[in-house]
Amino acid sequence: MTAGARVLIAFDDPTAPSFGPVRPLAIEAVLEELREAGVPEVNVTLICANALHRKWTHDELAKVLSPGLVERFGDR
């Protein structure tokens, strides 16, 4: 990973079962590794891999990811 790289983080949609707060913890851990590697958060995009399901609202994603992540990444 080079400093300043652009990164895409994909995660399963809320219909995929998970146990506990796995998604936000995993995403925050990856973001920390990227920060340490010199990748600014503005160069990171999150994408919900929702297949043929409808697009999730910000409120729905906030329940799964955390309000903080949704606020920080909004349309990214």
FENURLIN-V170090 format. One record per residue. N is the residue number from 1. RES is the residue in one letter. PHI is phi in radians with two decimals (* if undefined). BURIAL is # if it has 16 or more other ideal C-beta (glycine too) atoms within 10 Angstrom, else .. D_CENTER is the distance of its C-alpha to the mean C-alpha in Angstrom with 2 decimals. Layout:
{{N & RES & PHI & BURIAL & D_CENTER} {N & RES & PHI & BURIAL & D_CENTER}}
This chain:
{{1 & M & * & . & 18.28} {2 & T & -1.82 & . & 20.01} {3 & A & -1.01 & . & 19.50} {4 & G & 1.48 & . & 18.18} {5 & A & -1.10 & . & 16.52} {6 & R & -1.76 & . & 13.93} {7 & V & -2.30 & . & 10.85} {8 & L & -2.00 & . & 8.65} {9 & I & -1.97 & . & 5.85} {10 & A & -1.76 & . & 6.67} {11 & F & -2.45 & # & 6.52} {12 & D & -1.15 & . & 9.70} {13 & D & -1.29 & # & 10.67} {14 & P & -1.11 & # & 12.33} {15 & T & -1.36 & . & 15.63} {16 & A & -1.35 & . & 14.97} {17 & P & -1.15 & . & 16.50} {18 & S & -2.57 & . & 15.03} {19 & F & -1.94 & . & 16.91} {20 & G & 1.30 & . & 15.92} {21 & P & -1.46 & . & 12.69} {22 & V & -1.16 & . & 11.35} {23 & R & -1.04 & # & 7.69} {24 & P & -1.11 & # & 7.20} {25 & L & -1.14 & . & 9.84} {26 & A & -1.15 & . & 8.68} {27 & I & -1.12 & # & 5.41} {28 & E & -1.10 & . & 7.99} {29 & A & -1.15 & . & 10.55} {30 & V & -1.14 & . & 9.23} {31 & L & -1.06 & # & 8.81} {32 & E & -1.12 & . & 12.31} {33 & E & -1.06 & . & 13.69} {34 & L & -1.14 & # & 12.76} {35 & R & -1.01 & . & 14.41} {36 & E & -1.12 & . & 17.34} {37 & A & -1.51 & . & 17.67} {38 & G & 1.61 & . & 18.01} {39 & V & -1.63 & # & 14.92} {40 & P & -1.23 & . & 14.37} {41 & E & -1.04 & . & 11.08} {42 & V & -1.15 & . & 12.50} {43 & N & -1.61 & . & 12.48} {44 & V & -1.89 & # & 8.77} {45 & T & -2.08 & . & 7.29} {46 & L & -1.80 & # & 4.20} {47 & I & -2.37 & . & 6.51} {48 & C & -1.52 & # & 7.59} {49 & A & -1.44 & . & 10.53} {50 & N & -1.70 & . & 12.96} {51 & A & 0.88 & . & 16.10} {52 & L & -1.67 & . & 18.97} {53 & H & -1.25 & . & 17.66} {54 & R & -1.19 & . & 17.58} {55 & K & -1.19 & . & 14.73} {56 & W & -1.44 & # & 13.15} {57 & T & -1.35 & . & 14.09} {58 & H & -1.04 & . & 12.31} {59 & D & -1.12 & . & 14.34} {60 & E & -1.14 & . & 13.45} {61 & L & -1.15 & # & 9.68} {62 & A & -1.09 & . & 10.64} {63 & K & -1.24 & . & 12.72} {64 & V & -1.65 & # & 10.22} {65 & L & -1.63 & # & 7.18} {66 & S & 2.30 & # & 9.66} {67 & P & -1.02 & . & 11.45} {68 & G & -1.10 & . & 10.65} {69 & L & -1.11 & # & 6.92} {70 & V & -1.14 & # & 8.04} {71 & E & -1.15 & . & 11.02} {72 & R & -1.21 & . & 9.74} {73 & F & -1.84 & # & 7.62} {74 & G & 0.47 & . & 9.89} {75 & D & -1.61 & . & 11.05} {76 & R & -1.80 & . & 8.90}}
